[in-house]
Amino acid sequence: MFRAVECLLRPKIIAIIGASDSSRGGWAQDIYNNLEYCDFPAKLYLVNPKRRELWGRPVYPNFAAIPEPVDLALTIVPSAAIPDALAEAAANGLKCALIYAAQFGEGGDAEGLRRAEALKALCDTHGLRVSGPNCMGSLALREKLLLYPAKRVRSLRLGSVGVVFQSGGTFQFWLQQASIRGLDFSYAVSSGNELDLDLADYINFLVEDDSTKIIACMVEGIRRPQAFMAAAEKALAARKPILLVKLGRSERGKAAASSHTGAIASDDQVFDAVCRKFGVVRCPSLDDLIETCLAFSQGRLPKGPRIAMACYSGGAKGLILDYASDEGAEMAPLTPDTKSRLPAMIDAGLAAENPLDVGPNVGVQAGKFIDICKLVCADSTVDLATVQALAPINPDDPFEPSPLRELLSSTDKPVLAFGRIAQNFSDVSRKYQAETGVPFIQGLPETVRALQGLVHYAAALERGGSPLAEPGGPSQGLDSEAFAELLAAAAMPPPRSALAKDPDDAAAAAARIGFPVAVKIVSPDASHKTEVGGVSLHLADAAAVRAAADRMASRLAARNPRSAVDGFLVQEMVDGLEMIVGVREDPQFGPFMVVGLGGVLVEVLRDVAIRLLPVDEATAREMIRSLRSAPLLGPFRGRAPRDTDAFVRAMAGLSRIFMQHRNWLSDVEINPMIVLAGGEGVRAIDVRCVPRSDQESV
């Protein structure tokens, strides 16, 4: 599943194809100078048929003339020349190529696509590995391998953060700013178009590298979803957090999907479910990626979600509460003992509560402020904490690292420092941060999100990885009656119902079932019955049923005279809380479940939770808790609480059914599923089951 990256990042023999002091604006010379500057210890060959000597070194006309096989070739020649050059190199033992050039089909041009296919053929035929094309190179700090055409990467320090960016230009500037802020790197790759080696391969390499502790990524697309999930699962097992910025978060919608489950579950929401399953921490911006990396760099994780914050600004406290609400952060309540001791320590008149504002008078007294922070951190309700602080910028700024160092040594909980807004950072700032051991996070929303990143990752570790979904079950489908029996056996019984062929038959069926009833039109042209006026509720007698069925058929005929009416479904009227639960196959990441407030408003309110399958009862309960509408399942305005336990069992049961029948099922949706009062169970009112087409596969 994973392709080897060692020849790219740990080569013993390198060749520069197109070695010249003028090629591509001097890129070859820039890279050569970087290697010389770092005293790169491996062998280096220069290849150029038009030169015999360059930079005091012999130049070879081709790979056949090089006396030994080469691990890595840096191709700094025009894109049109690359396939032939690499074909000759691969025939003479080349193992890996790094391609800086573009024009390999990015815009869909025919010639570029032909070049890309030629490279793929080399990979298949010779086992050649390719990084790029259209990339800006890679960095291996321990190996002194700076294959980036700019001097600025020389300032990067060896450390424990591994980086993979699919954007080459952004890559260098992010590394530079992250370095200023105190992050150091093991490896960094600009992966480009990922014609061969891709994100999953690089993550796998970084997971297996002992020196890498954190993996930071900027992602435009996932080339191999199953390989990416396998790499993420491996990273979680190794306790190496993946922090990721993904482009294209805006919802593209699934216009072709005919179910609510498809329409309300965008590509990005499914990717969110992937990240949650495997503990991947999503960051909304490149700035957040730096701040969250810093938060993880301390190496501490919380044992729970409850956050404490201490500051000396009322405005900061108010903003913190707003951002905590936005992010769903849980603030620690603090024990009565802590609250009783705080008033004597903080400015008079201020509330002894979390977030804690100690006041400006105490805030300027480092010793007193840190004593308060130590008390708060020691509180049993607190799992992680952040305290307001500034890092010095100039050498003569009066800052002493020992108070923060003392605070950190007083607890084993994560402790971050925060500033209200971004500040300049210098070498003095970086040194001070390192001496305290406390990351200085820039900005209040970034601080809250970094804390939540720690919380979510720790929770993922606690849950542990669950296996990826595998295809299963028979390839032949079930008829509607057999599938209904399957649902009923999994605690999702339908209401009493009957299928009627015409309005008179519907009235007779309703009398047998007992009034009141609901009537729904059955037609291949009425997928969403409410949209065509195909549902009538609370019908109290036979005449009402007959009239309702007549109106439904007339409305459908008015919309489409050629529409077919197969009959009418008559059901007992069931009152309760309407929920939606659906399972379907995502073409990239596999099966997932959607649950939320149901009925006709589901696509408007979009109060849903999405998780990859399988979903067990614990996950189902967590999904329900995450909904804004979750309180409706409890006692609400005098109404008895709903049977949440039965709903949880139904969700887990639907997950099992879909997993057992994935070979023929594409989509199952129950909307609404009525959740009755406690102890009365649920009813699967409207079940929509879509089999796989002949073109679909798992």
N, C-alpha and C positions, 0 to 999 in steps of 0.2 A: 504493500500500500504506500509506503514512504520511500522516496528516492534519495540516494546518498548525496549529502551536501559537503562532505569532507574535502573533496578536491577543489571546491570553490573557496572554502574558508580555512583549510589547513593544507594547502598545496606545498609540495617540496620542490617542484620545478615549475617555473612560470615562463611563458613566452608572450611577447607583445607583438601582435600582428598589425603591421602598419606603423612600426616604430619610426618616428620622424619628429623633427622639431617644429613641424608646421601642421601635422595632421589634426583635423577637427579643432582648429584654433589652439593647437598646442596641448591637447589633452594627453597625448602619449608622453610628452615631456613632463607635464605636471605630475602624472602618476609615477613616472620613473623617478622624479625628484622626491616625491613622497617616500618611495621605497628606499632611496638612498639616505634620506633624512633619518628614517627610522632604523637604518642599518638592517634591512630585511635579510634574514639569515639564509634564505633558500637560493637555489640557482635561478638565474634569470637569462633568458635568451631573447634576442631581438630579431624580428623577421621583417624583411623588406627586400624585394628582388631588385630594387633600384639603388640600394646602398650597400657598401661593404664594411663601413665602420661608422659608429655613432656613439657619442658620449664616452669615447674611450673604450668602446666594446666592439667586438666583431658583430657583423650583421649577417644573418643567414637568408638565403633566397626563398626557402620554403622549409616545411617540417621534415621532408626527407633528408635534408642536409644537417639537421640537428642530431647530435650523436646519441641521444637517449629520448625515450618517450616523455611527453610533457603532461603534467597534471592539469594545468589551467592555462588557457589562452585568453588574453585580453584582446578583443577584436576592435581596433580603432581604425576602421576602414569604411568606405561608403557601403551602404546596405546592399547594393547590387553585387558587390564583390564578395560578400560574406559567405553565401552558400558554397561557392567553389573553393574558397580558402579553407573553410572548415571541412569540406569533403576530403581535401588533400591532407589536412591535419588529422582527421579522424582515421583515415587509412593508415596513418603513421603513428597511431597509438594515443592520440589526444583523448583525455578523459573528460574534460569539462571546458566550456567556453563561456565567457562573460561578454555579452553583446550590448554595447552602448547605443548603437544606431537604432533609429525608428524605421518606419516604412516596411513593416512586416504585416500588413493587412489591417492596421488599426482603423483606418477609415473605410475599409471594405474594398480598396482598389485591387484589381485583379492581379497586377504584377506583384504587389506586396503579399497577397494571399499565396501566390505561387512560391515566393521566397519562404514564407512560413511553412508551407507543406514540405519544401525541400529540407528545411531544418528538422522538422518532425521525422522525416524519413531517415536522416542521419542518426537521430536519437534511437529510433527503432532498430536500425541496421547495425550500428556500431556501439550502442549503449552509451552514446555521448550524452552528457548532462549539460544543460544550457541554463544560464541565469540571464533573464531579460527576454527579449530585446527591449529597447526603449527604456533603459534604466540608467542610473548614475553610479553604479558600482557597489562595492561592499567594503566593510571594514572588519578586520579581525585584530583587536587591540593586543591580545597576548602574543599573537604570531607576528606582530609588527607589519601587518599587511593592510596598507591604506590604499585601496584601489578606487579612490575618488579623485576626480580631477580638480582639486582645489587645496590650497595650503591650509585653509581654516580647520580642516579635520585633524591637523597635527596637534591641536591643543586638547583634544579629547583624552580623558584619562581612563585607565583600565579599571573596570568595576564589574558589577553583577547584573546590569540591565541589558537584555538582548532586545534588539529592535528590528522590526520588519515593516517597511513602508512600501506600498505599491505606487507611491508618488516620489519621483526622484528629486525634484526641485525643493519640495517641502521638507524632505528628509534632512538635508544638510542644515537648514535653518532651525528645525526643531531640535536636532542634536546639539547645535551650538547653544541655544537658549537653555535647554535642559542641563547642559554641562555647567553653564553659569549658575544655575539654581542648585547644583550639587549632585546631579546624577552622573554616574560613571558607567562605562559600557564594556561588555564582553565582546559582543558581535553586533554589527548593524548591516542590514541588507536593504538595498533599493531593488525591489524585485521586478519592477517594470511590468511587461505584458504577460509574464509567466507562461511563456510558450511551453516550457518543460517543468523546471523546478518551480514550485508554487508555495503559497503560504503554509500549507500543511507540512510540507517537507522541512521548511525553515523552522517552524515551531517544534517539530519533532526533534530536530538537531539541537535546538536550544534547551528542550526538556532534558535531553540526554547529556548536555554539557554541565559538568559539575560546578563551573564557575558562575553560571547564569542562575539567578534567583527570581527575576521578574522579567516578563516578556511584554513589550509594548509594541502595538501594531496600529498602522493606519491602513484601512482596507477599503477598496472600491468595489470588490466583488469576490465571491468565494468560488474558485474554479472547480474544486472537488469537495462538495459538501460532506460526503461521508468520511473522506480522509480528514477534513478539518475537524469534524466531531470526534474522530478517533484520536487526533492529536490533542484536542482540548480535554478529552477524557484522561489521556495520559498525563497531561500537565496537572490536572486536578489531583490525580493519584500521587504525583510527585510533589504536591504542595508548592507549585510554581504558578503564581497568578498570571493570567493573561489579561492585560488591560488594552482596550481596543477602541479606536475611533472608526466608525463606519460611515462612508459617504452614502447618500441616497436614502436618508431616513424618512423622507416624505413619502406618504402613501401613494403608491401607483394604482392601487385598486386591482381587483381581479375581475375584469369586465366579463370574461367568459364564464365565470362561476355562476351557477344558477341557484345556489343555496345561500341562506344567510351566513352560514359558517364560512363560506368562501368569501363573501362580500365584506364581512366585518374583520376578517383575519388577513391583514396585509402581509406582504413579504417581510417587512421590517418587524412586524409583531411576531411572526414565526421565528425570525432570527433572535428576537428578544428571548423567546422561550428556549431556544438552543443555548443562548448565553447563560440563562438561569440554570439550566440543567447541568452545565459543565463548569459553573463558577466563573465564566468569563465576565469581567467587569467592563461594561460599556461606558465610555466617556463622551459627553456631547461635543467636546471641542479639543483642539490641540493643547490649549492652555490647561484644561482639565486633565489631559493625559499626563502632563508634567506634574501637576499637583497630586494626582492620585498615585503616580509612581513614587513620589516623595513620601507619601503617607505609608505606602507598603515597604519602603526602603528601611524603615525602623525595625522591621522584622517581627513586630508584635501583632497579634490578632485578638479581637475581643471575644469574650465567652458568651456574649449576648448582645442585644441591639441597643441598649439604653445609653444615651449620650449625655455627658455633662459638659457645660461650657461656663467658663469664668471670664469676665471682662471688666473693664472700668469705663464703660460707655453705655448710657441708656439707649442711645440710638442703635448701637451695635446689637444690644439685646433684642430690641424690637425687630430688627432686620433678621437676626438669627431665627427668631420664632417664625417669621414669615417663610424663610427659606426651608426651615425644618418641616413646616406644614406642606410646602410644595413637594418636597422629596419624600414625604411619609416617614420622616425620621422620628424615632421614639426618644423623648427626653426623660432622663432618669428622675423619679419623683423625690429623691433624697429621703433619708430616714428622719424620724422625729428628733433623734439625738443630734444629727448633723444640723438640722434646722434650729435647734435650741442653742447651739454653740455659735452660730454664724452672726447673730445681731451684735455681739460684743466685738466682732472682728472687722465688720464692714462699716462704711459711713452711715451715720445715723439717718433713719427714715427710709432706708432702702429695704426691699423685701428679701427675706432669706429663702430664695427659691431658685430653681434651675430653669433657664439660664441665670447665672448669678452676676449681678452688677455690684461690684464692691465699692464703687464710687471713685472719683478722681483723686481724692486725698490719699486713700489707701493704695490706689493703682500705681502711684509714683514711688511707693516704698516697696522695693523688690522683695525684701525679706518678709514683710507682712503679707504681701500678695501671694507669695509662694507658699507660706504657711496655710493660707486659706485654700489654695489649690490642692495642697497635700491632703487637707481634711476632706475636700470634695472627692478627690480621687480614691480615698480610702473608704468612702461610703459604699455599703454593700449593694445599693441599687445601681451603681455606676459600672458600666462595662468598658467604656472608653471616654477620653476627655480631650478637650481642646481649651487652650488658654490664650488670651490676647497678649501679643508680644511683638516687638520690632527687632529686626536684625540690624546691627551697625553697618554703615556703608563706608565711612571714612576711617582711616587708621586711628584718628584721635577721638572717635566717638566713645563716650563713657559707658561701655557695656561690659558686664561681667558674666561669663557663662555659668558660673557655679550655681546660682539659684535654680536655673532650669535643669542643670545636671542633677542637682539634689532632688528636685521634684521627680525626675525620671527614675532615679535610683530608689525612690520611696515606694514604687508600685511596679507591678508587672503588666499593667494595663497599657494599651496604646495611649500615648500623649502627643498631641500635635499643638503647635503654636499657630496662631492666625493673625493676619492683618486685615483691617477693614477694607482696604483697597490694595491694589498691586503697588509694590514699591520697587525701586531700583535695587539690583543685587550686584555685589562686587566680590572680588576675591576675599575681602575682609568679611563680607556677609557669609560667604560660603565657608570660610574657616570657622567663624563663630557657630554656624549651624552644626558643623561637624563636631565641634568641641562640646556643645550641649547635648548632642544626640537626639535633638528634637527637630523634626522637619518644620520649616516655616512655610505655611500654606498662604498663598496670595488670594485675598478676596473672600468674602463671607459665603456666597453661594458655592464657590469652589471648595471651601472648607467643609461645608455640610455634605456635598457630594463625595468628597474624598473619605469622610467618615463613613458614609453609607456604603462606599465601595468596600471598606474593611468589613463592615457588618454583613453585607451580602456574600462576600467571599467566605467569611468564617461560617456562615449558615450553609453554604454549599459544601464545605468540607464536612460539616456535621451531618448533612444528609447523605453524603457519599455519592459516588457515581452509580448510576443504574445502567444496565446494558442497553445498547442501541436496539431499536425495534427490528425484528427479523420478519420476513414474509412467513405466513403460516396458513394452515388450514386447507380445505379443499378448494379446487379451482372452479368447481361448479357452484352456482348460486342457489339460493333458497327462494321459494315463492313467498308472496306477501304473508300468507297465513302461517307458514313455517317460521318466517322471521319474527312475526308477532309473538309466536309461542316462545321463541328464543328470548325475546325481550321480557316477556312475562316471567320466565324462569329465572331471570336475573333481576327480579324485583322491580320491573318496569311494566306493570300490567296496563293494558289499554282500558278505557271506559267500556261499559257494555255498549255494543254497537251492532248495526246491521247494514248490509249493502242493499239498497233498493234500486229497481230499474227505472222507475218513473215517479212523478209526484204522488200518485195514489198509493203506490207501493210504499213510498216513504212515510205517508201518513199512517198506514197500517203497521209498519215497523215501529214507529214512534209509540203507538198505543201498546204494543207488546213490551217495549223497553220501559215505558213509564215516563210521564211528563214531570218536569220540563226536559226538553232535549235540544241538542244542537244539530244542525244539518249543514253538510258541506258538499259542494259539487265535486264529482269525480270526472276529470277530463284530462287528456294529455296536453291540452292547451291551457291548463290552469295550474301551473307549478306552484305559484304563490296565490292561494285561493282568495285571500283578502283583497288582493290587487284587482281582481275581476268581479268583486262583489259576490264571491262564492261561499260565504260563511254567514249563517244566521244562528243566533244564540237565544237561549231562554224562550223557546217556543212552547206555549202552554197547552195547545190542543191540536187535534188532527187538521183542522181547517188552517191554522197558522202554518203548520208544516207544509201542507199542500201549496199554499200561496207562496211561501218562501222558496220552495223548489221551482215553481213556475217562474218566479222573478229571476232566480239565478240563471236558469237556462236562457231566458230572454236576454239578459245582460251579456252573457257570453256570446250569444248569436249576434248581438248588435256590434260587438267588438270584432268578431270574425265569423262571417256567415258559414264558413267551411269547418268551423270547430266541431269537434265530436264530444258528445256528452255520454259517458259510459254509465252514469247513474248518480246516486246520491248516498253519501254516508250519513247514517243517522246514529247519533251517540247520546248516551246519558249526559246530562248537564253536570259538569264537575266544577265547583268553585274552589279557588285557592290561589296561591301565588304562582303567577306564570313565569317560568324560567325557560331558558334555551340551553340545551346541551347538544353538541355536535362533534363528530369526529370525521376527519378527512385526511387525504394523502397530500402532503406538500411535495411538489415535483423535485425540490432540492433536498429538503431535510427530513422527509418521511412523515409518518402519521402524527397528528396532533389533535388536541381536544380544545374546544371553546365552550365556556360556560358563562352565563350572565343572565341579566334580567331579560325575560323573553317577551313574546307577543309581537305585535305589529311595530313597536317602537324600538326594537333591538338595534336596527341599523342607524337610528337617529341618536339614541342615547349612547350606544357603543360602550356600555358598562360591562366589559367582558374580561375574563382571564383566559390566557392561552398557555398550555403546557404541552411538551412532547409526550407521546405515549411511550411506555405504559404509564397510566395514572392509577395509583393505588389509593386507598381510602385516606391516608395521611395527606397525600398531595391534593386530593379532591377537597378535603376540608380546608387546606391552605388556600386553594384557589377561591373558594367561597368567601373566606375571610378577607381576601384582597379586593373584593368588589365594593364599590361605593354603596351599592344597594344591599349589602349583607345585613344591615339592621332590619330589613323587611322580613327576614326569616325568623327573627326573634319576636317577642311580644311588642306589638305596635298599635298604639291608640286603642287599647282595650281588646285587641284581637289576640287570640291564643298564639303562641309560637308555632311555627311550621315544623314539619317533621324533617329536620335537617339531616338526622342520621340516615333516614331512608333515602334522601337525595344523594348523600355521599355514597351509599351503597350502590345506587343506580348509576352514578358517574363511573365508579370503579367497574361495575358490571358492563357498561357500554364499552369501556376501554378493553376489557377482556374479549368481548364479542368481536370488536373490530380487529384486534390482534389475531384472533383465531380464524378470521375470515378475510384477511387482507388480500388473499390471492384473487378474490372476485369482487370485493367491495371497494368502492372509491370514496363514498361519502354517505354518512348517516347523520340525520339531523332530527331532533325531537324538539319541536317548537309549536305550541308550548308543551313543556312538561309541568303539570300542575303539582305543586307541593302542598299537600293537605296538612291539617292540624297535626300536632304531635301524636305519634303512634298510629296515624291513619295511612301513612305511606305516600306514594306518588302515583300519578297516572300519566302515561304516555299518550297525549291527546292526538297530536299530529306528527306522524313518523314519516320521514322522507328518506328513502333508501336508494342510492344510485350505484348500480354495478359498474365495474370497469369496462371501458371500451376495449376493443381489440388492440388498440395502439398503446394502451397504458400497460405499464409493468412496474414491479417493485424490486 
